[in-house]
Each structure stands twice: as structure tokens, then as C-alpha cells.
């Protein structure tokens, strides 16, 4: 099948689940409520992991909601055609997911008290994860070889645009009371401590047993088992998880198994150039 992307304000989106009209509505008309909590990421940075953590925090660690309602209904991606309607229908307080770059995000957020949690991940791992995902997610073009896809990724010639622009754009919100940034690597290193920090940001008090339950039910193994979280319910014409599971490896540093020294150096050159002056030390920047 020949797949085309359309452009919305300079960013590529695949057809089928996105449309210019829904993007326009998400951007201009979506009414953000003060008690909304947004789970925002560049794709393949730990979106569904954070979605699970936030769902579990919301339920004081009780996994019933996560085990009975698909993640895309618990925290819909409000920029998709179906997710927009779902987000509008869900009762407050709402959890909402998004991969939108900041300049396309709901305008009404910026005059609200709603909260954004922005999860970042080592872009080399994002590249590798996206490379595998593009092979099973039908709306996406075939990524070709990893070497070809690496160049496209570095140029930002992929859906949702450049990782560098996305991260730089969202991190402009640092310092705001309603913005919280955390990395996939921090979640990996200390999930319990990360959940505690998230609870503090959200103004939720969870006792030790509830914290333990959040950590246990948001583990890679538990999520892989949960049909409401592992995308085994999604139709194969959208996502073919029989080929590669959505929850593929769930580790930090898998890029080392995929990129050659030359490819890694090529990546580093662009990374240094594009991230210069941002003034943020990410876990993967450590020597
Ligand atoms: P890999 O492809 O490297 O395994 P997103 O949800 O933004 O699309 O990100 C998907 C990535 O997050 C996948 O990475 C997936 O395995 C990983 N992931 C999802 N849940 C996880 C969990 N509980 N623990 C660790 N990684 C998780």
C-alpha cells in the first residue's frame, strides 16, 4: 500500500487516524479544563508507560481500571480523530495523552491550570524503538534500512517532526508550576521515587502500599500481560503486534545493539549542534 503523509503547519502526520480537521480542532477549539492532566511525549518515549502510571496513581494503585479499560480510552490521544471525541466525552478529571509539538498543542491550555507531564527519552533509543514501531504501525511508511531511517529521523522527516524541535519546544515551559518533565531513564532507574515525585506534582497522597501497587502494576512484565495496555486489542490493520510486540524490549540503551560506531557518531554530531544552548543535562548526556 502506498502511504502518504499530510502536512499540518509544517509537521507530517499519517492519514487514517489523523486529519487536518481534527488537528485544527485540537489546536484551536479543544476546551482544556483546569483539572486536566496531560501525558505529553515525543512518540516512543514512554507514553503508554506514563499513561499506566498516571492511571494507577489516579486509582490509588488499584489496577481494576487499567485491567478493564483500554489505555487509549483512559487517556486518549486528543489529536487523533477518534481520541478527540473520546477526550471530549470523558468525565473530568481527565487524563489526556498527546504527541503534539508545543506549537500545535491546545491553545486553551496556556491560560489554564491544567498540568502537563512531559516524558523524554534518549533519542537514540527513540530512534530504535520508532524504527521497529514503523514496521508494525500500518499508517506509517516502511522505514527502509536503519541507516536510511536514521538520516530521516535526524532531519525530522518523520511523523510529528523533529525530536530536537519537540523537546526544545516543550522544555520552554520549564519553571511553570503546571509543567513537569521526567525522563524514561529516571523511570527505569527509580520507578518508586519517580512515582512519589509525580504524586507530589499532582497533589496526590499515596500510602506505601498504594505506591507499591503502582510500581508493580506499571512494570514492563505486568503491562505486557495486560491486554488493556499491550495493544493486543488494536485491529491488525492499524497495528500488527503479532510481528513485534508494542512493548518490545523496555530497556534503556538498546541503541547500542543496533547502531554502529559511525552511526552513533553521526547522531552525536547532530545532537550536539541541535541541543546546544538548551542548558539541560539529560541522563544520557553523562560521560
Ligand atoms: P522499546 O521499543 O524500546 O521497547 P511509547 O509508549 O511512547 O510509544 O513508547 C514505547 C516504548 O516504551 C517501547 O520501547 C516500550 O517497550 C517502552 N515501554 C512501555 N512500557 C514500559 C514499561 N512498563 N517499562 C519499560 N519500558 C516500557
Boltz pocket constraint, residues with backbone or C-beta under 6 A from the ligand:
constraints:
  - pocket:
      binder: B
      contacts: [[A, 41], [A, 42], [A, 43], [A, 44], [A, 45], [A, 46], [A, 47], [A, 48], [A, 49], [A, 125], [A, 128], [A, 129], [A, 130], [A, 132], [A, 218], [A, 219], [A, 220], [A, 221], [A, 223], [A, 246], [A, 247], [A, 248], [A, 249], [A, 250], [A, 251], [A, 254]]
      max_distance: 6.0
